[in-house]
Amino acid sequence: MKTKGLKFDNKFFEQKVTMTVSERLNALDLTKLAPKKQELANRLLEKVKDSLPRR
Amino acid sequence: MQHNFYRDLYIEDGYEAFDFFSIGKRGIAPKRIAFIPTDQEAVYNLVFGDINAEGEIDDEVISDNGDRNKILATVIYVVNTYLEAYPERIVFFTGSTEGRIRLYRIVISVHYTDFSKKFDIYCQTETGIVPFKRNIEAKGFLICKKV
């Protein structure tokens, strides 16, 4: 399995982390992981879409 | 900031899903964190919990493994990693119960001084989205990297 590094501000947690790329995770359809939770999130966000932070 | 969290993570290549193992008094429980696109542009829903038999994330189960703080610290670490990879995105999350929403509010409050150096944090309330304050009744939370 390949490992993958990411440069980030390690001071946030000051500890080493091992991240291993998972082919099983790569094959996931994220939209099917939590359908009820996703429906709730979309419902909540629809109510406030005009005041979402702008990026 | 020093925190104890799970440091062996399995990741999706685009940093949009993470797996780890909760290890505690009830044994080993696989956990998953995912960032799922919502209907709102640039807003991604943070979902985490146990992986059920259907491969879905179950955020209602109580594992009772005695490592709640370690799991929450792991989620915080993952959110930080995700927003480093996608600084233009906004992470939204809510709790499956009022108790969990209150817990997340407390966690943010306790670490707000540190978090706010790097992130902008908002509450989603009945009336709209407002900057995070310690005693606001929130339905959900949004976090994004400071511009």
Backbone of each chain as ProteinMPNN parsed JSONL, in Angstrom:
{"seq_chain_A": "MKTKGLKFDNKFFEQKVTMTVSERLNALDLTKLAPKKQELANRLLEKVKDSLPRR", "coords_chain_A": {"N_chain_A": [[0.853, -1.187, 0.0], [0.486, 2.207, -0.77], [1.878, 5.044, 0.807], [1.037, 8.357, 1.709], [2.079, 11.643, 1.793], [1.411, 14.847, 3.212], [1.92, 18.204, 3.095], [1.609, 20.264, 5.802], [0.663, 22.446, 8.464], [2.213, 21.256, 10.98], [2.401, 21.966, 13.591], [-0.04, 22.276, 14.689], [-0.974, 19.931, 15.878], [1.334, 18.692, 16.625], [2.318, 16.091, 16.337], [3.41, 13.043, 14.783], [1.863, 11.558, 11.963], [0.541, 8.72, 10.348], [-0.489, 8.199, 7.136], [-2.212, 6.114, 5.097], [-2.882, 5.279, 1.836], [-5.954, 4.023, 0.835], [-7.294, 1.617, -1.219], [-9.815, 0.664, -1.045], [-11.231, 2.774, 0.099], [-10.85, 4.592, -1.947], [-12.514, 3.548, -3.849], [-15.022, 4.094, -2.987], [-18.376, 5.403, -3.212], [-18.996, 8.458, -2.32], [-21.399, 9.814, -2.026], [-23.199, 7.983, -1.237], [-22.721, 7.263, 1.326], [-23.928, 8.293, 3.636], [-26.885, 8.764, 3.47], [-29.242, 9.735, 4.828], [-28.228, 11.577, 6.618], [-27.119, 13.326, 4.86], [-29.321, 14.311, 3.56], [-30.525, 15.708, 5.648], [-28.54, 17.647, 6.119], [-28.591, 19.065, 3.699], [-31.157, 20.07, 3.816], [-31.016, 21.747, 6.069], [-29.075, 23.555, 5.226], [-30.239, 24.712, 3.007], [-32.058, 26.455, 4.085], [-30.495, 28.513, 4.956], [-28.982, 29.447, 2.902], [-28.515, 31.922, 1.75], [-26.975, 33.271, 3.549], [-24.549, 32.061, 3.746], [-21.022, 31.716, 4.333], [-18.888, 33.555, 2.179], [-16.513, 32.509, -0.19]], "CA_chain_A": [[0.0, 0.0, 0.0], [1.32, 3.387, -0.809], [1.573, 6.069, 1.794], [0.96, 9.659, 1.074], [2.334, 12.715, 2.729], [0.787, 16.123, 2.892], [2.583, 19.252, 3.864], [0.669, 21.131, 6.484], [1.213, 23.019, 9.682], [2.224, 20.174, 11.957], [2.376, 22.484, 14.957], [-1.4, 22.23, 15.201], [-1.085, 18.825, 16.798], [2.692, 18.368, 17.075], [2.572, 14.651, 16.375], [3.512, 12.426, 13.453], [0.684, 10.79, 11.583], [0.719, 7.85, 9.185], [-1.666, 8.138, 6.267], [-2.048, 5.081, 4.083], [-3.952, 5.334, 0.837], [-6.768, 2.805, 0.818], [-8.022, 1.429, -2.474], [-11.225, 0.484, -0.695], [-11.804, 4.119, 0.224], [-10.853, 5.214, -3.279], [-13.608, 2.989, -4.648], [-16.317, 4.45, -2.396], [-19.217, 6.482, -3.729], [-19.222, 9.248, -1.114], [-22.785, 10.279, -1.926], [-24.047, 6.904, -0.691], [-22.218, 6.878, 2.646], [-24.805, 8.716, 4.737], [-27.973, 9.447, 2.75], [-30.168, 10.481, 5.705], [-27.471, 12.701, 7.156], [-26.929, 14.254, 3.75], [-30.627, 14.952, 3.334], [-30.675, 16.682, 6.735], [-27.605, 18.752, 5.884], [-29.092, 19.875, 2.576], [-32.35, 20.779, 4.286], [-30.573, 22.829, 6.965], [-28.311, 24.552, 4.477], [-31.15, 25.408, 2.085], [-32.699, 27.541, 4.839], [-29.549, 29.604, 5.262], [-28.038, 29.524, 1.775], [-28.185, 33.317, 1.43], [-26.029, 33.835, 4.512], [-23.352, 31.227, 3.835], [-19.778, 32.489, 4.152], [-18.439, 33.629, 0.795], [-15.076, 32.195, -0.302]], "C_chain_A": [[0.885, 1.232, 0.0], [0.899, 4.329, 0.305], [1.648, 7.417, 1.097], [1.223, 10.707, 2.111], [1.599, 13.956, 2.298], [1.477, 17.169, 3.732], [1.518, 20.118, 4.518], [1.339, 21.618, 7.752], [1.155, 21.992, 10.795], [2.159, 20.676, 13.387], [0.98, 22.391, 15.545], [-1.567, 21.087, 16.178], [0.272, 18.281, 17.253], [2.936, 16.878, 17.194], [2.655, 14.112, 14.949], [2.277, 11.582, 13.208], [1.023, 9.938, 10.364], [-0.569, 7.811, 8.392], [-1.39, 7.142, 5.153], [-3.208, 5.153, 3.107], [-4.643, 3.983, 0.773], [-7.52, 2.702, -0.492], [-9.51, 1.223, -2.21], [-11.92, 1.839, -0.55], [-11.868, 4.815, -1.131], [-12.048, 4.758, -4.112], [-14.991, 3.395, -4.134], [-17.053, 5.504, -3.214], [-19.628, 7.296, -2.501], [-20.694, 9.617, -0.937], [-23.698, 9.219, -1.319], [-23.671, 6.537, 0.743], [-23.183, 7.203, 3.783], [-26.002, 9.467, 4.164], [-28.907, 10.259, 3.643], [-29.497, 11.732, 6.244], [-27.3, 13.776, 6.077], [-28.21, 15.017, 3.464], [-30.857, 16.03, 4.389], [-29.788, 17.89, 6.488], [-28.117, 19.66, 4.775], [-30.31, 20.678, 2.983], [-31.97, 21.973, 5.158], [-29.89, 23.937, 6.185], [-29.191, 25.338, 3.512], [-31.768, 26.617, 2.771], [-31.788, 28.744, 4.978], [-28.62, 29.888, 4.089], [-27.642, 30.966, 1.447], [-27.188, 33.921, 2.404], [-24.797, 32.966, 4.704], [-22.105, 32.079, 3.654], [-19.356, 32.447, 2.686], [-16.944, 33.36, 0.75], [-14.511, 32.797, -1.569]], "O_chain_A": [[1.905, 1.284, 0.688], [-0.269, 4.397, 0.688], [2.252, 7.566, 0.034], [0.652, 10.666, 3.201], [1.213, 14.09, 1.137], [1.599, 17.023, 4.948], [0.629, 20.64, 3.844], [2.466, 21.23, 8.06], [0.139, 21.877, 11.481], [1.891, 19.899, 14.303], [0.82, 22.422, 16.765], [-2.23, 21.243, 17.203], [0.329, 17.481, 18.186], [3.688, 16.443, 18.067], [2.047, 14.659, 14.029], [1.722, 10.975, 14.125], [1.716, 10.394, 9.455], [-1.618, 7.434, 8.914], [-0.455, 7.307, 4.369], [-4.373, 5.096, 3.502], [-3.999, 2.939, 0.671], [-8.295, 3.592, -0.841], [-10.354, 1.56, -3.04], [-13.044, 2.028, -1.014], [-12.82, 5.538, -1.425], [-12.532, 5.493, -4.972], [-16.007, 3.086, -4.757], [-16.439, 6.379, -3.824], [-20.498, 6.88, -1.735], [-21.175, 9.718, 0.191], [-24.83, 9.512, -0.931], [-24.237, 5.604, 1.313], [-23.249, 6.477, 4.775], [-26.12, 10.678, 4.352], [-29.323, 11.354, 3.265], [-30.103, 12.801, 6.321], [-27.335, 14.973, 6.36], [-28.187, 16.211, 3.166], [-31.321, 17.127, 4.077], [-30.231, 19.03, 6.63], [-28.079, 20.884, 4.901], [-30.484, 21.82, 2.558], [-32.521, 23.065, 5.014], [-30.103, 25.119, 6.454], [-28.916, 26.505, 3.231], [-31.979, 27.66, 2.154], [-32.261, 29.873, 5.105], [-27.574, 30.51, 4.271], [-26.553, 31.204, 0.924], [-26.61, 34.971, 2.124], [-24.08, 33.105, 5.695], [-22.123, 33.057, 2.907], [-19.461, 31.407, 2.036], [-16.187, 33.909, 1.55], [-13.321, 32.647, -1.846]]}, "seq_chain_B": "MQHNFYRDLYIEDGYEAFDFFSIGKRGIAPKRIAFIPTDQEAVYNLVFGDINAEGEIDDEVISDNGDRNKILATVIYVVNTYLEAYPERIVFFTGSTEGRIRLYRIVISVHYTDFSKKFDIYCQTETGIVPFKRNIEAKGFLICKKV", "coords_chain_B": {"N_chain_B": [[-0.648, 23.17, 20.609], [-1.334, 20.188, 22.222], [-2.576, 16.993, 21.635], [-4.124, 13.821, 22.233], [-4.652, 11.584, 19.755], [-5.923, 9.385, 17.16], [-3.424, 8.095, 15.204], [-2.934, 6.515, 13.058], [-4.067, 6.46, 10.022], [-6.289, 5.567, 7.413], [-6.683, 6.598, 4.126], [-8.686, 8.205, 1.606], [-7.685, 8.929, -1.702], [-8.035, 11.594, -2.423], [-8.297, 12.899, -0.031], [-10.891, 12.881, 0.999], [-12.197, 11.02, 2.424], [-11.706, 9.157, 5.397], [-10.441, 6.481, 7.281], [-10.229, 4.896, 10.47], [-9.244, 3.047, 13.433], [-11.02, 2.666, 16.324], [-9.91, 1.994, 19.513], [-10.574, 0.379, 22.453], [-12.235, -0.158, 25.62], [-14.287, -1.844, 24.822], [-13.246, -3.173, 22.732], [-12.26, -3.269, 19.289], [-13.237, -0.874, 16.988], [-14.139, -0.044, 13.784], [-13.934, 3.152, 12.303], [-15.255, 5.854, 10.379], [-14.65, 8.836, 8.574], [-16.024, 11.297, 6.556], [-16.238, 13.649, 3.854], [-18.758, 15.105, 2.303], [-20.143, 16.272, -0.696], [-22.478, 18.955, -0.688], [-25.676, 20.401, -1.618], [-25.075, 23.019, -1.786], [-22.78, 25.229, -3.171], [-19.328, 24.683, -2.706], [-19.655, 23.867, -0.099], [-19.256, 21.292, 2.186], [-20.392, 18.357, 3.694], [-19.578, 17.155, 6.797], [-19.32, 13.948, 7.914], [-19.273, 11.468, 10.367], [-18.625, 8.314, 11.971], [-19.506, 4.969, 13.029], [-18.912, 2.173, 10.828], [-21.434, 0.655, 9.131], [-23.169, -2.511, 8.404], [-23.979, -2.208, 5.819], [-22.048, -0.675, 4.76], [-22.37, 1.976, 5.149], [-22.073, 5.135, 6.912], [-22.718, 5.187, 10.264], [-23.912, 7.353, 12.454], [-25.304, 7.335, 14.742], [-24.946, 5.287, 16.479], [-23.731, 4.215, 19.665], [-20.635, 3.638, 20.611], [-19.256, 3.353, 22.984], [-16.567, 3.02, 23.792], [-14.857, 4.262, 25.446], [-13.185, 6.209, 24.498], [-13.88, 8.738, 23.642], [-12.93, 11.433, 23.604], [-10.521, 11.13, 22.3], [-11.346, 10.261, 19.817], [-12.789, 12.526, 18.966], [-10.693, 14.359, 18.845], [-9.267, 13.208, 16.776], [-11.03, 13.592, 14.661], [-10.972, 16.373, 14.54], [-8.321, 16.756, 13.778], [-8.425, 15.572, 11.24], [-10.241, 17.249, 9.916], [-8.723, 19.569, 9.858], [-6.633, 18.684, 8.205], [-8.067, 18.205, 5.842], [-9.038, 20.783, 5.174], [-6.64, 22.025, 4.732], [-5.924, 20.787, 2.409], [-7.999, 21.594, 0.766], [-8.497, 24.604, 0.752], [-10.416, 26.406, -0.066], [-12.862, 25.439, 0.535], [-15.838, 24.877, 2.546], [-16.623, 23.434, 5.597], [-19.356, 21.733, 6.832], [-21.14, 20.653, 9.713], [-23.28, 18.704, 11.816], [-24.979, 17.385, 14.721], [-26.189, 14.08, 15.531], [-27.933, 14.024, 17.586], [-29.424, 16.251, 20.05], [-27.805, 16.329, 22.264], [-25.292, 15.657, 21.234], [-24.831, 17.774, 19.517], [-24.592, 19.775, 21.379], [-22.302, 18.876, 22.682], [-20.379, 19.176, 20.64], [-20.432, 21.928, 20.427], [-19.402, 22.629, 22.894], [-16.818, 21.546, 22.721], [-15.747, 23.109, 20.655], [-15.902, 25.58, 21.895], [-14.137, 25.26, 24.078], [-11.687, 25.015, 22.769], [-11.561, 27.283, 21.29], [-9.917, 29.565, 21.177], [-7.488, 28.625, 20.102], [-8.421, 27.428, 17.703], [-9.54, 29.584, 16.322], [-7.432, 31.01, 15.42], [-6.678, 29.964, 13.074], [-8.945, 29.16, 11.699], [-12.187, 30.215, 10.476], [-15.166, 30.169, 12.235], [-18.534, 29.25, 12.329], [-21.971, 29.41, 13.459], [-24.897, 27.656, 12.646], [-28.011, 28.825, 12.892], [-31.517, 29.172, 13.864], [-32.194, 31.518, 12.668], [-30.295, 32.076, 10.817], [-26.876, 32.234, 9.621], [-24.285, 32.776, 11.839], [-21.346, 34.273, 13.31], [-19.379, 32.132, 15.399], [-20.315, 31.87, 18.784], [-19.991, 31.337, 22.264], [-22.368, 30.61, 23.705], [-24.458, 30.206, 21.95], [-27.466, 28.853, 20.633], [-27.154, 26.361, 18.515], [-27.889, 24.805, 15.347], [-26.218, 23.615, 13.647], [-22.774, 23.655, 12.504], [-20.249, 25.571, 10.852], [-17.11, 25.484, 9.301], [-14.267, 27.106, 8.071], [-11.181, 27.732, 6.39], [-9.171, 30.454, 7.402], [-9.001, 33.292, 5.337]], "CA_chain_B": [[-1.723, 22.378, 21.198], [-1.033, 18.77, 22.231], [-3.769, 16.181, 21.83], [-4.023, 12.414, 21.948], [-5.626, 11.196, 18.729], [-5.518, 8.204, 16.411], [-2.431, 8.57, 14.256], [-2.844, 5.618, 11.902], [-5.27, 6.749, 9.247], [-6.392, 5.126, 6.025], [-7.274, 7.766, 3.484], [-9.036, 8.26, 0.191], [-6.588, 9.639, -2.354], [-8.323, 13.03, -2.455], [-8.506, 13.35, 1.356], [-12.303, 13.126, 1.241], [-12.667, 10.008, 3.367], [-10.645, 8.661, 6.265], [-10.813, 5.392, 8.184], [-9.289, 4.571, 11.534], [-9.803, 2.071, 14.36], [-11.169, 3.038, 17.725], [-9.472, 0.87, 20.343], [-10.922, 0.706, 23.83], [-12.688, -1.202, 26.549], [-15.173, -2.777, 24.138], [-12.548, -3.803, 21.62], [-11.84, -2.452, 18.145], [-14.39, -0.473, 16.189], [-13.739, 0.784, 12.642], [-14.624, 4.43, 12.201], [-15.052, 6.524, 9.092], [-14.932, 10.272, 8.455], [-16.136, 11.628, 5.138], [-16.671, 14.998, 3.497], [-19.665, 14.794, 1.197], [-20.646, 17.518, -1.291], [-23.887, 19.276, -0.468], [-26.287, 21.133, -2.726], [-24.528, 24.381, -1.772], [-21.433, 25.248, -3.742], [-18.168, 24.788, -1.826], [-19.965, 23.411, 1.262], [-19.151, 19.838, 2.279], [-20.962, 17.856, 4.934], [-18.708, 16.242, 7.544], [-20.055, 12.851, 8.532], [-18.376, 10.455, 10.92], [-19.258, 7.332, 12.836], [-19.158, 3.577, 12.77], [-19.245, 1.681, 9.5], [-22.416, -0.422, 9.365], [-23.073, -3.68, 7.523], [-24.202, -1.767, 4.434], [-20.942, 0.192, 4.349], [-22.707, 3.378, 5.396], [-21.598, 5.679, 8.19], [-23.777, 5.239, 11.261], [-23.468, 8.3, 13.477], [-26.207, 7.267, 15.893], [-24.546, 4.215, 17.39], [-22.841, 4.599, 20.761], [-19.648, 2.554, 20.714], [-18.911, 3.218, 24.4], [-15.234, 2.438, 23.888], [-14.076, 5.023, 26.419], [-12.175, 7.043, 23.829], [-14.62, 9.806, 22.96], [-12.088, 12.613, 23.369], [-9.507, 10.77, 21.304], [-12.034, 10.252, 18.519], [-13.067, 13.909, 18.577], [-9.411, 14.969, 18.457], [-8.942, 12.665, 15.453], [-11.89, 14.287, 13.697], [-10.433, 17.731, 14.404], [-7.11, 16.632, 12.97], [-8.819, 15.274, 9.855], [-10.829, 18.474, 9.36], [-7.578, 20.44, 9.578], [-5.966, 18.134, 7.015], [-8.96, 18.41, 4.694], [-9.077, 22.201, 4.804], [-5.331, 22.348, 4.16], [-5.956, 20.297, 1.027], [-9.049, 22.332, 0.043], [-8.703, 25.811, 1.558], [-11.552, 27.199, -0.537], [-14.107, 24.754, 0.899], [-16.458, 25.104, 3.856], [-17.08, 22.173, 6.18], [-20.563, 21.847, 7.66], [-21.452, 19.448, 10.459], [-24.279, 18.779, 12.859], [-24.993, 16.17, 15.519], [-27.373, 13.242, 15.342], [-28.811, 14.309, 18.714], [-29.174, 17.549, 20.682], [-26.666, 16.148, 23.164], [-24.037, 15.681, 20.467], [-24.641, 19.154, 19.042], [-24.104, 20.516, 22.546], [-20.927, 18.439, 22.896], [-19.514, 19.823, 19.642], [-20.341, 23.346, 20.777], [-18.486, 22.723, 24.039], [-15.46, 21.286, 22.233], [-15.306, 24.304, 19.924], [-15.72, 26.644, 22.896], [-12.927, 25.005, 24.873], [-10.494, 25.204, 21.946], [-11.843, 28.359, 20.341], [-8.778, 30.478, 21.025], [-6.566, 28.01, 19.142], [-9.07, 27.21, 16.401], [-9.852, 30.829, 15.616], [-6.203, 31.554, 14.81], [-6.516, 29.345, 11.762], [-10.233, 28.925, 11.048], [-13.395, 30.969, 10.795], [-16.158, 29.202, 12.704], [-19.873, 29.83, 12.344], [-23.095, 28.589, 13.909], [-26.121, 27.737, 11.868], [-29.114, 28.956, 13.851], [-32.838, 29.27, 13.237], [-32.346, 32.772, 11.933], [-29.264, 32.226, 9.795], [-25.52, 31.852, 9.994], [-23.641, 33.83, 12.609], [-20.045, 33.86, 13.858], [-19.516, 31.298, 16.594], [-20.209, 32.411, 20.136], [-20.023, 30.201, 23.172], [-23.665, 30.187, 24.241], [-25.503, 30.247, 20.919], [-28.174, 27.61, 20.314], [-26.853, 26.096, 17.103], [-28.378, 23.579, 14.711], [-25.048, 23.055, 12.994], [-21.586, 24.499, 12.53], [-19.475, 25.638, 9.611], [-15.71, 25.85, 9.528], [-13.473, 27.296, 6.861], [-9.841, 28.248, 6.665], [-9.106, 31.91, 7.299], [-8.442, 33.729, 4.062]], "C_chain_B": [[-1.374, 20.896, 21.089], [-2.323, 18.005, 22.458], [-3.466, 14.729, 21.519], [-5.08, 12.083, 20.908], [-5.073, 10.005, 17.954], [-4.644, 8.624, 15.231], [-2.17, 7.616, 13.101], [-4.133, 5.752, 11.123], [-5.166, 6.114, 7.873], [-7.178, 6.208, 5.3], [-7.681, 7.483, 2.053], [-8.043, 9.21, -0.459], [-6.785, 11.155, -2.394], [-8.619, 13.619, -1.092], [-9.978, 13.595, 1.668], [-12.933, 12.055, 2.113], [-11.474, 9.444, 4.115], [-11.212, 7.529, 7.113], [-9.764, 5.282, 9.288], [-9.989, 3.583, 12.459], [-9.826, 2.65, 15.764], [-10.826, 1.816, 18.564], [-9.754, 1.222, 21.792], [-11.48, -0.48, 24.586], [-13.624, -2.217, 25.899], [-14.537, -3.408, 22.903], [-12.216, -2.808, 20.53], [-13.064, -2.148, 17.284], [-13.902, 0.388, 15.023], [-14.597, 2.035, 12.551], [-14.321, 5.059, 10.847], [-15.432, 7.996, 9.211], [-15.002, 10.576, 6.964], [-16.626, 13.054, 4.965], [-17.468, 14.852, 2.205], [-20.208, 16.088, 0.612], [-22.13, 17.708, -0.985], [-24.435, 19.986, -1.704], [-25.75, 22.561, -2.82], [-23.072, 24.346, -2.229], [-20.386, 25.458, -2.663], [-18.448, 24.346, -0.391], [-20.005, 21.876, 1.274], [-19.593, 19.399, 3.662], [-19.999, 16.862, 5.574], [-19.574, 15.199, 8.227], [-19.035, 11.899, 9.138], [-19.13, 9.528, 11.867], [-18.762, 5.938, 12.522], [-19.552, 3.203, 11.333], [-20.216, 0.515, 9.696], [-22.289, -1.524, 8.309], [-23.264, -3.302, 6.051], [-23.081, -0.878, 3.925], [-21.235, 1.663, 4.532], [-22.125, 3.82, 6.741], [-22.801, 5.812, 9.121], [-23.31, 6.156, 12.383], [-24.394, 8.291, 14.689], [-25.796, 6.212, 16.906], [-23.631, 4.776, 18.473], [-21.878, 3.444, 20.992], [-19.252, 2.281, 22.159], [-17.543, 2.568, 24.589], [-14.332, 3.195, 24.851], [-13.052, 5.948, 25.794], [-12.808, 8.214, 23.086], [-13.722, 10.986, 22.624], [-11.033, 12.338, 22.307], [-10.126, 10.763, 19.9], [-12.305, 11.677, 18.06], [-11.793, 14.618, 18.146], [-8.987, 14.474, 17.076], [-9.765, 13.367, 14.376], [-11.368, 15.702, 13.462], [-9.184, 17.715, 13.538], [-7.462, 16.435, 11.491], [-9.42, 16.504, 9.185], [-9.709, 19.449, 8.986], [-6.86, 19.985, 8.306], [-6.78, 18.426, 5.759], [-8.945, 19.863, 4.229], [-7.718, 22.707, 4.336], [-5.305, 21.935, 2.686], [-6.929, 21.112, 0.165], [-9.375, 23.631, 0.787], [-9.886, 26.662, 1.122], [-12.892, 26.606, -0.085], [-14.564, 25.116, 2.312], [-16.956, 23.756, 4.36], [-18.278, 22.455, 7.086], [-20.707, 20.558, 8.461], [-22.522, 19.738, 11.498], [-24.251, 17.465, 13.628], [-26.259, 15.384, 15.279], [-28.37, 13.426, 16.479], [-28.483, 15.7, 19.252], [-27.958, 17.472, 21.596], [-25.344, 16.225, 22.431], [-23.765, 17.078, 19.921], [-24.056, 19.99, 20.176], [-22.646, 20.156, 22.83], [-19.985, 19.131, 21.915], [-19.354, 21.3, 19.955], [-19.357, 23.538, 21.924], [-17.045, 22.529, 23.583], [-14.929, 22.513, 21.508], [-15.026, 25.43, 20.916], [-14.407, 26.481, 23.643], [-11.676, 25.34, 24.075], [-10.596, 26.406, 21.025], [-10.639, 29.27, 20.108], [-7.77, 29.927, 20.008], [-7.188, 27.911, 17.75], [-9.182, 28.51, 15.617], [-8.606, 31.502, 15.041], [-6.102, 31.098, 13.359], [-7.823, 29.241, 10.969], [-11.255, 30.002, 11.407], [-14.472, 29.945, 11.131], [-17.5, 29.903, 12.835], [-20.864, 28.838, 12.946], [-24.228, 28.755, 12.917], [-27.278, 27.716, 12.863], [-30.44, 29.008, 13.097], [-32.926, 30.471, 12.321], [-31.277, 32.967, 10.862], [-27.917, 31.774, 10.302], [-24.83, 33.031, 10.662], [-22.264, 33.351, 13.051], [-20.23, 33.111, 15.167], [-19.388, 32.133, 17.859], [-20.518, 31.27, 21.083], [-21.418, 29.733, 23.564], [-24.799, 30.236, 23.225], [-26.136, 28.875, 20.769], [-28.003, 27.323, 18.828], [-27.535, 24.82, 16.63], [-27.219, 22.851, 14.046], [-23.909, 24.056, 13.036], [-20.915, 24.478, 11.158], [-18.068, 26.104, 9.954], [-15.046, 26.047, 8.179], [-12.134, 27.903, 7.259], [-9.887, 29.771, 6.549], [-8.454, 32.283, 5.979], [-7.176, 34.541, 4.322]], "O_chain_B": [[-1.142, 20.395, 19.988], [-3.085, 18.327, 23.37], [-2.649, 14.432, 20.648], [-6.272, 12.277, 21.148], [-3.898, 9.663, 18.08], [-5.064, 9.403, 14.375], [-1.301, 7.863, 12.265], [-5.17, 5.219, 11.52], [-4.106, 6.116, 7.247], [-8.206, 6.678, 5.788], [-7.098, 6.634, 1.379], [-7.609, 10.182, 0.159], [-5.813, 11.91, -2.398], [-9.141, 14.73, -1.001], [-10.292, 14.431, 2.515], [-14.094, 12.18, 2.501], [-10.388, 9.273, 3.562], [-12.337, 7.617, 7.604], [-8.579, 5.537, 9.072], [-11.178, 3.309, 12.299], [-8.804, 3.063, 16.312], [-11.377, 0.735, 18.358], [-9.253, 2.221, 22.309], [-11.237, -1.638, 24.245], [-13.739, -3.342, 26.384], [-15.206, -4.09, 22.127], [-11.925, -1.644, 20.805], [-13.819, -3.043, 16.907], [-13.31, 1.444, 15.248], [-15.818, 1.986, 12.702], [-13.269, 4.823, 10.254], [-16.412, 8.348, 9.867], [-14.133, 10.157, 6.199], [-17.335, 13.594, 5.814], [-16.92, 14.519, 1.154], [-20.695, 16.933, 1.363], [-22.92, 16.764, -1.017], [-23.737, 20.146, -2.705], [-25.953, 23.235, -3.831], [-22.259, 23.557, -1.748], [-20.545, 26.321, -1.799], [-17.561, 24.441, 0.457], [-20.701, 21.254, 0.471], [-19.216, 19.995, 4.671], [-19.648, 15.85, 4.968], [-20.454, 15.53, 9.021], [-18.043, 11.559, 8.494], [-20.13, 9.907, 12.477], [-17.748, 5.747, 11.85], [-20.409, 3.839, 10.719], [-19.882, -0.483, 10.335], [-21.42, -1.473, 7.438], [-22.772, -3.988, 5.155], [-23.139, -0.38, 2.801], [-20.444, 2.513, 4.121], [-21.744, 3.003, 7.58], [-23.782, 6.478, 8.79], [-22.43, 5.797, 13.167], [-24.279, 9.149, 15.564], [-26.242, 6.235, 18.053], [-22.853, 5.697, 18.226], [-22.265, 2.396, 21.509], [-18.952, 1.146, 22.529], [-17.373, 1.684, 25.428], [-13.178, 2.819, 25.052], [-12.145, 6.423, 26.478], [-12.326, 8.628, 22.032], [-13.741, 11.487, 21.499], [-10.697, 13.215, 21.512], [-9.507, 11.201, 18.93], [-12.079, 12.007, 16.896], [-11.806, 15.393, 17.189], [-8.413, 15.231, 16.293], [-9.25, 13.695, 13.307], [-11.326, 16.175, 12.326], [-9.015, 18.566, 12.665], [-6.868, 17.058, 10.611], [-9.141, 16.773, 8.016], [-9.748, 20.074, 7.926], [-6.523, 20.797, 7.445], [-6.235, 18.845, 4.738], [-8.851, 20.138, 3.033], [-7.643, 23.707, 3.621], [-4.746, 22.629, 1.837], [-6.698, 21.294, -1.03], [-10.442, 23.734, 1.394], [-10.316, 27.547, 1.861], [-13.941, 27.213, -0.303], [-13.788, 25.588, 3.142], [-17.631, 23.024, 3.635], [-18.218, 23.298, 7.981], [-20.426, 19.478, 7.942], [-22.651, 20.858, 11.992], [-23.565, 16.527, 13.222], [-27.281, 15.939, 14.874], [-29.528, 13.029, 16.355], [-27.426, 16.261, 18.965], [-27.179, 18.421, 21.694], [-24.379, 16.793, 22.943], [-22.616, 17.518, 19.865], [-23.154, 20.801, 19.97], [-21.847, 21.025, 23.178], [-18.922, 19.615, 22.305], [-18.276, 21.866, 19.773], [-18.574, 24.489, 21.93], [-16.152, 23.262, 24.009], [-13.785, 22.914, 21.722], [-14.033, 26.145, 20.79], [-13.657, 27.442, 23.82], [-10.714, 25.881, 24.62], [-9.812, 26.54, 20.086], [-10.377, 29.692, 18.982], [-7.264, 30.665, 19.163], [-6.562, 28.263, 16.75], [-8.952, 28.542, 14.408], [-8.712, 32.452, 14.265], [-5.506, 31.778, 12.524], [-7.817, 29.233, 9.738], [-11.202, 30.611, 12.476], [-14.667, 28.973, 10.4], [-17.593, 31.004, 13.379], [-20.647, 27.626, 12.951], [-24.485, 29.849, 12.416], [-27.495, 26.735, 13.574], [-30.484, 28.903, 11.871], [-33.642, 30.451, 11.319], [-31.345, 33.919, 10.085], [-27.817, 31.031, 11.279], [-24.794, 34.137, 10.122], [-22.036, 32.146, 13.157], [-21.129, 33.419, 15.949], [-18.497, 32.972, 17.996], [-21.237, 30.337, 20.724], [-21.619, 28.531, 23.74], [-25.97, 30.301, 23.601], [-25.443, 27.858, 20.775], [-28.632, 27.964, 17.987], [-27.735, 23.881, 17.4], [-27.236, 21.629, 13.9], [-24.061, 25.167, 13.543], [-21.004, 23.501, 10.415], [-17.869, 26.994, 10.781], [-15.237, 25.254, 7.258], [-11.99, 28.503, 8.325], [-10.575, 30.306, 5.681], [-7.476, 31.665, 5.558], [-6.539, 35.01, 3.378]]}, "name": "protein", "num_of_chains": 2, "seq": "MKTKGLKFDNKFFEQKVTMTVSERLNALDLTKLAPKKQELANRLLEKVKDSLPRRMQHNFYRDLYIEDGYEAFDFFSIGKRGIAPKRIAFIPTDQEAVYNLVFGDINAEGEIDDEVISDNGDRNKILATVIYVVNTYLEAYPERIVFFTGSTEGRIRLYRIVISVHYTDFSKKFDIYCQTETGIVPFKRNIEAKGFLICKKV"}
